[in-house]
């Protein structure tokens, strides 16, 4: 019987999400017939290494989210230990987590992205970096943590800049009107397009994780050309970053002038949420792939290296 250690928790702003992911993955892998050792990760890396050395797993299921979990850090530790693990390797994880680096990769691959600039908090406090409306976001956080939208008449720019507590690089990005779409990729296959209706201006942290925070429409009610193009963009972004296993591409769809409209790639999540009701398992289930089967596939695809 294959032995899998599941890493979950972590020290990022997304710890609670990872705890939920980890608990459900542990249960699913046991249903799928694996021996499973759950390892809750905290701030002591030595204890994590010790737990892995004690467990001696065949594979590590990485259920961590956010900093140190999906930015290449834990991936480097697992590479050093010679342990195969799920999801992307060091390079793809690190690049995808850095929004500026990822955008450079997407541009080089000819993928559609929003106009953007990198600024410091001091520069943001002094003046608008882009024409209004625009978005500011941390360069190295996930789950829409720290995202703010500035529009005409909004006077919070200086306040937000002075209170900025993330990386000293801020990405300012043109605001794209329209709808939220997301596409899961599983290996070399884009699964489906989901529309996310939040009732919010964008798919923020509360919309992602609060009960009733969003409604998913699967498949998304979009023009067939839009569906095909969204799936193509997601797969090409996955490949351009060098991702493996599963990923999820988030897009904005500007259909304000009618369909088919304009698609813009926002980011690729290399460690997407993996509860039963998360977007990737939801798309897999739509195609007849149950949650235990999805988790088992990820374990079988696990490896180490870049």
C-alpha positions as CSV (number, residue, x, y, z in Angstrom):
1,X,0.0,0.0,0.0
2,X,1.4,3.4,-1.0
3,X,2.1,5.7,2.0
4,X,1.2,9.4,1.6
5,X,2.0,12.2,4.0
6,X,-0.3,15.2,3.6
7,X,1.2,18.6,4.5
8,X,-1.5,21.2,5.5
9,X,-1.9,24.3,7.6
10,X,1.3,26.4,7.2
11,X,2.0,30.0,8.3
12,X,0.5,32.1,5.5
13,X,-2.6,34.2,5.4
14,X,-4.3,31.2,3.8
15,X,-3.7,28.8,6.8
16,X,-7.4,28.2,7.4
17,X,-8.0,27.4,3.8
18,X,-5.2,24.9,3.9
19,X,-6.5,23.3,7.0
20,X,-9.8,22.6,5.3
21,X,-8.1,21.4,2.1
22,X,-5.8,19.0,4.1
23,X,-8.6,17.5,6.2
24,X,-10.7,16.7,3.1
25,X,-7.7,15.4,1.1
26,X,-6.7,13.1,4.0
27,X,-10.2,11.6,4.0
28,X,-10.3,11.2,0.2
29,X,-7.0,9.5,0.0
30,X,-8.0,7.0,2.7
31,X,-11.2,6.3,0.7
32,X,-8.9,5.7,-2.3
33,X,-6.9,3.1,-0.5
34,X,-3.8,4.9,0.6
35,X,-2.0,4.8,3.9
36,X,-2.1,8.4,5.1
37,X,-0.1,10.4,7.6
38,X,-1.4,13.9,8.2
39,X,1.2,16.5,9.1
40,X,0.0,19.9,10.3
41,X,2.6,22.5,9.4
42,X,3.4,25.4,11.7
43,X,6.3,27.8,12.1
44,X,9.0,25.2,13.0
45,X,10.4,23.8,9.7
46,X,12.6,21.4,11.7
47,X,9.6,19.7,13.1
48,X,8.1,19.3,9.6
49,X,11.3,17.7,8.4
50,X,11.4,15.5,11.4
51,X,7.8,14.4,10.9
52,X,8.5,13.5,7.3
53,X,11.7,11.6,8.2
54,X,9.7,9.7,10.8
55,X,6.8,8.9,8.5
56,X,9.0,7.9,5.6
57,X,6.2,8.4,3.0
58,X,6.4,7.3,-0.6
59,X,4.8,10.6,-1.7
60,X,3.9,13.9,-0.1
61,X,0.6,15.6,-0.9
62,X,1.2,19.3,-0.6
63,X,-2.0,20.8,0.6
64,X,-0.4,24.1,1.7
65,X,-1.5,27.4,0.3
66,X,0.2,30.8,0.2
67,X,3.7,31.8,1.2
68,X,6.1,29.0,1.9
69,X,3.5,26.5,0.7
70,X,3.1,27.4,-3.0
71,X,6.0,29.7,-3.7
72,X,8.7,27.1,-4.1
73,X,9.9,27.1,-0.5
74,X,8.4,23.8,0.7
75,X,9.0,22.3,-2.7
76,X,12.8,23.0,-2.3
77,X,12.8,21.3,1.1
78,X,11.0,18.2,-0.4
79,X,13.5,18.2,-3.4
80,X,16.4,18.3,-0.9
81,X,14.8,15.3,1.0
82,X,14.3,13.4,-2.3
83,X,10.6,13.1,-1.7
84,X,8.1,13.1,-4.6
85,X,5.3,15.6,-4.1
86,X,2.1,16.7,-5.8
87,X,1.6,19.9,-7.7
88,X,4.3,22.0,-9.4
89,X,8.0,22.1,-8.7
90,X,10.2,24.9,-7.3
91,X,10.6,26.9,-10.5
92,X,6.9,27.0,-11.6
93,X,5.7,27.5,-8.1
94,X,8.0,30.4,-7.4
95,X,7.3,32.1,-10.8
96,X,3.5,31.7,-10.6
97,X,3.4,33.1,-7.0
98,X,5.4,36.2,-8.1
99,X,2.7,38.1,-10.1
100,X,5.3,40.3,-11.9
101,X,7.5,37.3,-13.0
102,X,4.4,35.3,-14.0
103,X,3.1,38.2,-16.1
104,X,6.5,38.3,-18.0
105,X,6.1,34.6,-18.8
106,X,2.5,35.1,-20.0
107,X,3.5,38.0,-22.2
108,X,6.4,36.0,-23.7
109,X,3.9,33.2,-24.5
110,X,1.6,35.7,-26.2
111,X,-1.2,35.4,-23.6
112,X,-3.5,38.3,-22.9
113,X,-2.8,40.2,-19.7
114,X,-3.8,43.6,-18.2
115,X,-1.6,46.6,-18.4
116,X,0.4,47.0,-15.2
117,X,3.2,48.7,-13.3
118,X,5.2,47.9,-10.2
119,X,5.4,50.7,-7.7
120,X,6.4,51.2,-4.1
121,X,4.0,52.3,-1.3
122,X,5.6,55.7,-1.4
123,X,5.0,56.0,-5.2
124,X,1.4,54.9,-4.7
125,X,0.9,57.4,-1.9
126,X,2.2,60.2,-4.2
127,X,0.1,59.7,-7.3
128,X,-2.1,57.3,-9.3
129,X,0.3,54.9,-11.2
130,X,-2.3,54.1,-13.9
131,X,-5.5,55.8,-15.2
132,X,-8.5,55.1,-13.1
133,X,-10.0,52.6,-12.5
134,X,-7.1,50.3,-11.5
135,X,-6.3,47.5,-9.0
136,X,-3.5,47.2,-6.6
137,X,-2.3,43.9,-5.2
138,X,0.6,42.4,-3.4
139,X,3.1,40.7,-5.7
140,X,3.5,37.6,-3.6
141,X,0.2,36.8,-2.0
142,X,-2.6,34.5,-3.1
143,X,-6.4,34.3,-2.6
144,X,-6.9,38.0,-3.4
145,X,-5.3,39.0,-0.1
146,X,-4.6,42.7,0.0
147,X,-6.4,43.5,-3.3
148,X,-7.9,47.0,-3.6
149,X,-9.7,48.7,-6.5
150,X,-9.5,52.5,-7.0
151,X,-12.1,54.3,-9.0
152,X,-13.0,57.9,-9.8
153,X,-13.9,59.7,-6.5
154,X,-12.0,57.1,-4.4
155,X,-9.8,59.0,-1.9
156,X,-8.3,56.0,-0.1
157,X,-5.1,55.6,-2.2
158,X,-2.8,57.4,0.3
159,X,-4.4,55.6,3.3
160,X,-3.9,52.2,1.6
161,X,-0.3,53.0,0.7
162,X,0.6,54.1,4.2
163,X,-1.0,51.0,5.7
164,X,0.6,48.6,3.2
165,X,2.0,45.6,5.1
166,X,3.0,43.2,2.3
167,X,6.0,43.0,0.0
168,X,7.3,46.5,-0.8
169,X,6.5,46.0,-4.4
170,X,2.9,46.7,-5.3
171,X,1.4,45.7,-8.6
172,X,-0.9,48.3,-10.1
173,X,-3.1,46.7,-12.8
174,X,-5.7,48.2,-15.1
175,X,-9.2,47.2,-13.9
176,X,-11.0,44.9,-16.4
177,X,-14.8,45.1,-16.3
178,X,-17.0,42.1,-16.9
179,X,-17.2,38.6,-15.4
180,X,-15.0,36.2,-13.4
181,X,-14.1,33.0,-15.1
182,X,-11.8,30.2,-14.0
183,X,-10.4,27.1,-15.7
184,X,-8.8,24.1,-14.1
185,X,-6.0,22.2,-15.8
186,X,-5.3,18.6,-15.0
187,X,-2.1,17.4,-16.5
188,X,-2.3,18.2,-20.2
189,X,-6.0,18.9,-20.2
190,X,-8.1,21.9,-19.5
191,X,-11.3,20.7,-17.8
192,X,-14.1,23.3,-18.1
193,X,-14.9,27.0,-17.7
194,X,-16.7,28.1,-14.5
195,X,-18.3,31.5,-14.0
196,X,-18.1,32.9,-10.5
197,X,-20.8,35.3,-9.4
198,X,-19.9,36.9,-6.1
199,X,-22.1,40.0,-5.8
200,X,-18.8,41.7,-5.1
201,X,-16.7,43.9,-7.4
202,X,-14.3,41.1,-7.9
203,X,-13.6,37.6,-6.5
204,X,-12.1,38.7,-3.2
205,X,-11.1,36.6,-0.1
206,X,-14.5,36.7,1.4
207,X,-16.2,35.7,-1.8
208,X,-13.8,32.8,-2.1
209,X,-14.1,31.3,1.4
210,X,-17.2,32.7,3.3
211,X,-20.3,30.6,3.3
212,X,-22.5,31.7,0.4
213,X,-19.8,34.1,-0.7
214,X,-20.0,33.1,-4.4
215,X,-22.1,31.1,-6.8
216,X,-20.5,28.9,-9.4
217,X,-22.1,28.3,-12.8
218,X,-20.6,25.2,-14.6
219,X,-20.2,25.2,-17.5
220,X,-20.1,29.0,-17.7
221,X,-22.8,30.6,-19.9
222,X,-20.5,32.1,-22.5
223,X,-20.1,32.1,-26.2
224,X,-18.6,28.8,-27.5
225,X,-15.6,30.7,-28.9
226,X,-15.0,32.3,-25.5
227,X,-15.2,28.8,-23.8
228,X,-12.6,27.4,-26.2
229,X,-10.4,30.4,-25.9
230,X,-10.5,30.4,-22.1
231,X,-9.5,26.7,-22.0
232,X,-6.7,27.3,-24.5
233,X,-5.3,30.2,-22.4
234,X,-5.4,28.2,-19.2
235,X,-3.6,25.2,-20.7
236,X,-1.0,27.5,-22.4
237,X,-0.4,29.4,-19.2
238,X,0.1,26.1,-17.3
239,X,2.6,24.9,-19.9
240,X,4.4,28.3,-20.1
241,X,5.0,28.3,-16.4
242,X,6.1,24.6,-16.4
243,X,3.3,23.5,-14.0
244,X,2.5,19.9,-13.3
245,X,-0.4,18.1,-11.7
246,X,-3.3,20.5,-11.4
247,X,-3.5,24.3,-11.6
248,X,-6.3,26.8,-12.0
249,X,-6.2,29.9,-14.2
250,X,-8.3,32.9,-13.2
251,X,-9.5,35.2,-16.0
252,X,-11.7,38.4,-16.4
253,X,-14.1,38.3,-19.3
254,X,-15.1,41.8,-20.6
255,X,-18.3,41.2,-22.5
256,X,-19.6,44.8,-21.9
257,X,-19.6,45.4,-25.7
258,X,-21.2,42.0,-26.5
259,X,-20.1,38.5,-27.1
260,X,-17.6,37.1,-27.8
261,X,-15.7,39.6,-25.6
262,X,-12.2,40.1,-24.4
263,X,-10.5,37.6,-22.1
264,X,-7.7,38.6,-19.8
265,X,-5.5,36.2,-17.8
266,X,-5.1,37.4,-14.2
267,X,-3.1,34.6,-12.6
268,X,-2.4,30.9,-12.3
269,X,-2.9,29.1,-9.0
270,X,-0.4,26.2,-8.6
271,X,-2.0,25.1,-5.3
272,X,-5.7,25.6,-5.9
273,X,-8.2,24.8,-3.1
274,X,-8.9,21.1,-2.8
275,X,-12.0,20.7,-0.7
276,X,-14.9,18.8,-2.3
277,X,-16.6,22.0,-3.2
278,X,-13.6,23.9,-4.5
279,X,-13.4,24.9,-8.1
280,X,-10.9,22.3,-9.4
281,X,-12.8,19.3,-7.8
282,X,-16.0,20.8,-8.9
283,X,-14.9,20.9,-12.6
284,X,-13.4,17.4,-12.3
285,X,-16.7,16.1,-10.9
286,X,-18.5,17.7,-13.8
287,X,-16.4,15.4,-16.0
288,X,-17.1,12.3,-13.9
289,X,-13.9,12.4,-11.9
290,X,-14.8,11.9,-8.2
291,X,-12.8,13.6,-5.4
292,X,-11.0,10.5,-4.2
293,X,-10.1,9.7,-7.8
294,X,-8.8,13.2,-8.4
295,X,-6.6,13.1,-5.3
296,X,-5.4,9.6,-6.2
297,X,-4.4,10.8,-9.7
298,X,-2.4,13.7,-8.2
299,X,-0.5,11.2,-6.0
300,X,0.3,9.0,-8.9
301,X,1.5,12.0,-10.9
302,X,3.7,13.2,-8.0
303,X,7.5,13.7,-8.5
304,X,10.3,15.9,-7.4
305,X,12.6,18.3,-9.3
306,X,12.0,21.6,-11.0
